Amino acid sequence: MNMTLTLADLSAILAFIALCISVGTAVWGIFTRGHKQHAKDIAALKETGLKTNHRVEKLEMAIKSLPDKGTLHRLELSITEMKGDMKAMSAGLAPLKTLAENLTTMLVENAKGNKQ
């Protein structure tokens, strides 16, 4: 078999190669078109992710420092006990209040009597 390339065959092959290069360049351009903007977007997302992680860590620390259910129950019981103690103290101080009022009244009357 004798393979000879004519000028027309060579021209067709070169046209096909040129077409492949053009299509390849176009496809490459489509896929890499926004590469710089995408890189900026990715960097911004990473920054946002880091900030969010920091905020979540702060929240976790705050939650860990909150009292648990048992501690809250004990606090409620202690407050209730303190309310009872305060009522008992108020009842115990009532006679002293009456005594102080009577003493004040007597002193005011004595002061008025001394002025006359």
CNS distance restraints for C-alpha pairs under 8 A (distance, minus, plus):
assign (resid   5 and name CA) (resid   9 and name CA) 5.92 0.50 0.50
assign (resid   5 and name CA) (resid  10 and name CA) 6.41 0.50 0.50
assign (resid   6 and name CA) (resid  10 and name CA) 6.25 0.50 0.50
assign (resid   7 and name CA) (resid  11 and name CA) 6.04 0.50 0.50
assign (resid   8 and name CA) (resid  12 and name CA) 6.20 0.50 0.50
assign (resid   9 and name CA) (resid  13 and name CA) 6.25 0.50 0.50
assign (resid  10 and name CA) (resid  14 and name CA) 6.18 0.50 0.50
assign (resid  11 and name CA) (resid  15 and name CA) 6.10 0.50 0.50
assign (resid  12 and name CA) (resid  16 and name CA) 6.18 0.50 0.50
assign (resid  13 and name CA) (resid  17 and name CA) 6.26 0.50 0.50
assign (resid  14 and name CA) (resid  18 and name CA) 6.06 0.50 0.50
assign (resid  15 and name CA) (resid  19 and name CA) 6.10 0.50 0.50
assign (resid  16 and name CA) (resid  20 and name CA) 6.20 0.50 0.50
assign (resid  17 and name CA) (resid  21 and name CA) 6.20 0.50 0.50
assign (resid  18 and name CA) (resid  22 and name CA) 6.15 0.50 0.50
assign (resid  19 and name CA) (resid  23 and name CA) 6.13 0.50 0.50
assign (resid  20 and name CA) (resid  24 and name CA) 5.95 0.50 0.50
assign (resid  21 and name CA) (resid  25 and name CA) 6.01 0.50 0.50
assign (resid  22 and name CA) (resid  26 and name CA) 6.17 0.50 0.50
assign (resid  23 and name CA) (resid  27 and name CA) 6.15 0.50 0.50
assign (resid  24 and name CA) (resid  28 and name CA) 6.01 0.50 0.50
assign (resid  25 and name CA) (resid  29 and name CA) 6.05 0.50 0.50
assign (resid  26 and name CA) (resid  30 and name CA) 6.24 0.50 0.50
assign (resid  27 and name CA) (resid  31 and name CA) 6.35 0.50 0.50
assign (resid  28 and name CA) (resid  32 and name CA) 6.13 0.50 0.50
assign (resid  29 and name CA) (resid  33 and name CA) 5.37 0.50 0.50
assign (resid  34 and name CA) (resid  38 and name CA) 5.90 0.50 0.50
assign (resid  35 and name CA) (resid  39 and name CA) 6.09 0.50 0.50
assign (resid  36 and name CA) (resid  40 and name CA) 6.32 0.50 0.50
assign (resid  37 and name CA) (resid  41 and name CA) 6.14 0.50 0.50
assign (resid  38 and name CA) (resid  42 and name CA) 6.05 0.50 0.50
assign (resid  39 and name CA) (resid  43 and name CA) 6.18 0.50 0.50
assign (resid  40 and name CA) (resid  44 and name CA) 6.19 0.50 0.50
assign (resid  41 and name CA) (resid  45 and name CA) 6.16 0.50 0.50
assign (resid  42 and name CA) (resid  46 and name CA) 6.15 0.50 0.50
assign (resid  43 and name CA) (resid  47 and name CA) 6.25 0.50 0.50
assign (resid  44 and name CA) (resid  48 and name CA) 6.19 0.50 0.50
assign (resid  45 and name CA) (resid  49 and name CA) 6.01 0.50 0.50
assign (resid  46 and name CA) (resid  50 and name CA) 6.19 0.50 0.50
assign (resid  47 and name CA) (resid  51 and name CA) 6.28 0.50 0.50
assign (resid  48 and name CA) (resid  52 and name CA) 6.08 0.50 0.50
assign (resid  49 and name CA) (resid  53 and name CA) 6.07 0.50 0.50
assign (resid  50 and name CA) (resid  54 and name CA) 6.22 0.50 0.50
assign (resid  51 and name CA) (resid  55 and name CA) 6.27 0.50 0.50
assign (resid  52 and name CA) (resid  56 and name CA) 6.12 0.50 0.50
assign (resid  53 and name CA) (resid  57 and name CA) 6.13 0.50 0.50
assign (resid  54 and name CA) (resid  58 and name CA) 6.32 0.50 0.50
assign (resid  55 and name CA) (resid  59 and name CA) 6.25 0.50 0.50
assign (resid  56 and name CA) (resid  60 and name CA) 6.10 0.50 0.50
assign (resid  57 and name CA) (resid  61 and name CA) 6.23 0.50 0.50
assign (resid  58 and name CA) (resid  62 and name CA) 6.23 0.50 0.50
assign (resid  59 and name CA) (resid  63 and name CA) 6.10 0.50 0.50
assign (resid  60 and name CA) (resid  64 and name CA) 6.10 0.50 0.50
assign (resid  61 and name CA) (resid  65 and name CA) 6.42 0.50 0.50
assign (resid  62 and name CA) (resid  66 and name CA) 6.69 0.50 0.50
assign (resid  67 and name CA) (resid  71 and name CA) 5.76 0.50 0.50
assign (resid  67 and name CA) (resid  72 and name CA) 6.33 0.50 0.50
assign (resid  68 and name CA) (resid  72 and name CA) 6.29 0.50 0.50
assign (resid  69 and name CA) (resid  73 and name CA) 6.23 0.50 0.50
assign (resid  70 and name CA) (resid  74 and name CA) 6.27 0.50 0.50
assign (resid  71 and name CA) (resid  75 and name CA) 6.21 0.50 0.50
assign (resid  72 and name CA) (resid  76 and name CA) 6.20 0.50 0.50
assign (resid  73 and name CA) (resid  77 and name CA) 6.28 0.50 0.50
assign (resid  74 and name CA) (resid  78 and name CA) 6.15 0.50 0.50
assign (resid  75 and name CA) (resid  79 and name CA) 6.13 0.50 0.50
assign (resid  76 and name CA) (resid  80 and name CA) 6.20 0.50 0.50
assign (resid  77 and name CA) (resid  81 and name CA) 6.16 0.50 0.50
assign (resid  78 and name CA) (resid  82 and name CA) 6.12 0.50 0.50
assign (resid  79 and name CA) (resid  83 and name CA) 6.20 0.50 0.50
assign (resid  80 and name CA) (resid  84 and name CA) 6.46 0.50 0.50
assign (resid  81 and name CA) (resid  85 and name CA) 6.28 0.50 0.50
assign (resid  82 and name CA) (resid  86 and name CA) 6.09 0.50 0.50
assign (resid  83 and name CA) (resid  87 and name CA) 6.29 0.50 0.50
assign (resid  84 and name CA) (resid  88 and name CA) 6.26 0.50 0.50
assign (resid  85 and name CA) (resid  89 and name CA) 6.14 0.50 0.50
assign (resid  86 and name CA) (resid  90 and name CA) 6.08 0.50 0.50
assign (resid  87 and name CA) (resid  91 and name CA) 6.22 0.50 0.50
assign (resid  88 and name CA) (resid  92 and name CA) 6.16 0.50 0.50
assign (resid  89 and name CA) (resid  93 and name CA) 6.08 0.50 0.50
assign (resid  90 and name CA) (resid  94 and name CA) 6.29 0.50 0.50
assign (resid  92 and name CA) (resid  96 and name CA) 7.91 0.50 0.50
assign (resid  93 and name CA) (resid  97 and name CA) 6.27 0.50 0.50
assign (resid  94 and name CA) (resid  98 and name CA) 6.39 0.50 0.50
assign (resid  95 and name CA) (resid  99 and name CA) 6.12 0.50 0.50
assign (resid  96 and name CA) (resid 100 and name CA) 6.02 0.50 0.50
assign (resid  97 and name CA) (resid 101 and name CA) 6.17 0.50 0.50
assign (resid  98 and name CA) (resid 102 and name CA) 6.16 0.50 0.50
assign (resid  99 and name CA) (resid 103 and name CA) 6.04 0.50 0.50
assign (resid 100 and name CA) (resid 104 and name CA) 6.04 0.50 0.50
assign (resid 101 and name CA) (resid 105 and name CA) 6.16 0.50 0.50
assign (resid 102 and name CA) (resid 106 and name CA) 6.14 0.50 0.50
assign (resid 103 and name CA) (resid 107 and name CA) 6.12 0.50 0.50
assign (resid 104 and name CA) (resid 108 and name CA) 6.14 0.50 0.50
assign (resid 105 and name CA) (resid 109 and name CA) 6.19 0.50 0.50
assign (resid 106 and name CA) (resid 110 and name CA) 6.09 0.50 0.50
assign (resid 107 and name CA) (resid 111 and name CA) 6.05 0.50 0.50
assign (resid 108 and name CA) (resid 112 and name CA) 6.20 0.50 0.50
assign (resid 109 and name CA) (resid 113 and name CA) 6.14 0.50 0.50
assign (resid 110 and name CA) (resid 114 and name CA) 6.15 0.50 0.50
assign (resid 111 and name CA) (resid 115 and name CA) 6.40 0.50 0.50
assign (resid 112 and name CA) (resid 116 and name CA) 6.71 0.50 0.50
